[in-house]
Amino acid sequence: MAVKMRLKRIGKKKVPFYRIIVSDSKAPVQGKFIDEIGTYDPNTDPSTVKINEELAKKWLANGAQPTESVAKLLKQAGIK
C-alpha cells in the first residue's frame, strides 16, 4: 500500500481551509484517510501552518510520500 501525505480541502466556497492528511494513494482526496497530521490556512496573512511534528516524522520514516504542496509546507515548518 503506497501512502501519501496530501491536502484535504474543507471550508466554504472562496474561503479555503486545508487539513494535512496521510492516506492511501489510491483513495480519493475527499475520501477516507489514515491520519490527520496538521492544518493549513491560506486566508491569514501570513498563512498559518500547524503540523504535529512527531506524527509527520513518523509517517515520513514509514515511507509516506508528500505531495509537492505538502513538501513545501513541511519545509516551511522545518520538518523536512
C-alpha positions, 0 to 999 in steps of 0.5 A, spaced: 500 500 500 503 506 497 501 512 502 501 519 501 501 525 505 496 530 501 491 536 502 484 535 504 480 541 502 474 543 507 471 550 508 466 554 504 466 556 497 472 562 496 474 561 503 479 555 503 481 551 509 486 545 508 487 539 513 494 535 512 492 528 511 496 521 510 492 516 506 492 511 501 494 513 494 489 510 491 483 513 495 480 519 493 482 526 496 475 527 499 475 520 501 477 516 507 484 517 510 489 514 515 491 520 519 490 527 520 497 530 521 496 538 521 492 544 518 493 549 513 490 556 512 491 560 506 486 566 508 491 569 514 496 573 512 501 570 513 498 563 512 498 559 518 501 552 518 500 547 524 503 540 523 504 535 529 511 534 528 512 527 531 506 524 527 509 527 520 516 524 522 513 518 523 509 517 517 515 520 513 520 514 516 514 509 514 515 511 507 509 516 506 510 520 500 508 528 500 505 531 495 509 537 492 504 542 496 505 538 502 513 538 501 513 545 501 509 546 507 513 541 511 519 545 509 516 551 511 515 548 518 522 545 518 520 538 518 523 536 512 
